[in-house]
Amino acid sequence: MTISKTQKIIDDIKAKIESGELRPGDQIPSAAELRAQHGVSITVVRGAVSWLKATGLVKGVPGVGVFVAEKP
């Protein structure tokens, strides 16, 4: 079973949050950085970030970036 490119980005960011490498309030890499790191299109990056936002792991701040959400 292969893992999609979108899922690889999701798993990478989730692992960094779970390990404490990314903590609440930390900014995740920009879309351009994620594209370069993973060698994927902006569409793939947007899909991964949208999923992370939908699950509440990260929150977007328009014009600023995407940040790890505070734990409830």
Secondary structure per residue as TSV (DSSP state, phi and psi in degrees):
chain	resnum	aa	ss	phi	psi
A	1	M	-	360.0	125.0
A	2	T	-	-92.1	150.2
A	3	I	-	-99.4	133.7
A	4	S	-	-68.2	160.3
A	5	K	H	-61.5	-38.5
A	6	T	H	-61.9	-45.5
A	7	Q	H	-64.3	-34.1
A	8	K	H	-63.0	-41.1
A	9	I	H	-67.0	-45.0
A	10	I	H	-57.2	-49.4
A	11	D	H	-61.4	-39.7
A	12	D	H	-62.9	-48.2
A	13	I	H	-68.7	-41.8
A	14	K	H	-59.6	-42.6
A	15	A	H	-63.1	-39.7
A	16	K	H	-67.3	-35.0
A	17	I	H	-69.8	-46.7
A	18	E	H	-65.2	-33.2
A	19	S	H	-80.9	-13.1
A	20	G	T	91.1	-1.1
A	21	E	S	-62.9	-38.2
A	22	L	S	-111.8	123.1
A	23	R	-	-112.2	163.0
A	24	P	T	-50.0	130.5
A	25	G	T	94.8	-16.8
A	26	D	-	-72.1	144.5
A	27	Q	B	-84.4	134.7
A	28	I	-	-80.3	163.4
A	29	P	-	-56.9	150.3
A	30	S	-	-66.6	165.9
A	31	A	H	-58.1	-40.4
A	32	A	H	-64.3	-41.2
A	33	E	H	-65.7	-43.3
A	34	L	H	-63.9	-39.8
A	35	R	H	-58.7	-46.9
A	36	A	H	-67.3	-43.4
A	37	Q	H	-62.3	-39.5
A	38	H	H	-104.3	-7.6
A	39	G	T	62.8	43.8
A	40	V	-	-125.0	173.3
A	41	S	-	-81.4	164.2
A	42	I	H	-62.7	-31.2
A	43	T	H	-62.3	-41.5
A	44	V	H	-65.1	-44.7
A	45	V	H	-61.8	-46.3
A	46	R	H	-61.3	-39.3
A	47	G	H	-62.4	-42.9
A	48	A	H	-66.0	-46.2
A	49	V	H	-65.8	-38.3
A	50	S	H	-61.1	-41.9
A	51	W	H	-64.6	-43.8
A	52	L	H	-62.6	-38.0
A	53	K	H	-67.2	-44.1
A	54	A	H	-61.8	-31.5
A	55	T	T	-87.6	-5.3
A	56	G	T	84.4	8.1
A	57	L	S	-73.6	-32.5
A	58	V	E	-133.2	160.7
A	59	K	E	-132.3	137.4
A	60	G	E	-91.5	142.9
A	61	V	E	-118.7	108.6
A	62	P	T	-51.7	129.6
A	63	G	T	78.6	-2.4
A	64	V	T	-117.5	-55.6
A	65	G	E	156.8	-167.1
A	66	V	E	-119.3	132.0
A	67	F	E	-125.2	150.2
A	68	V	E	-64.7	130.7
A	69	A	-	-73.7	152.8
A	70	E	-	-69.7	143.7
A	71	K	-	-76.3	137.9
A	72	P	-	-67.1	360.0
